[in-house]
Amino acid sequence: MAYERYEPATAPGPGWRERMGQYWKLVRGDRPIGVLLLLWPT
């Protein structure tokens, strides 16, 4: 029974700062409605 080695991709994904920017846009943090949606339950 042969086992294959797992080799991760050589090219790393985007850095954490780039990912945080993408998440910030996803939750609409760059627009006033994002803050209102965040504070709505409170």
Secondary structure, 3 states (H helix, E strand, C coil): CCCCCCCCCCCCCCCHHHHHHHHHHHCCCCCHHHHHHHHCCC
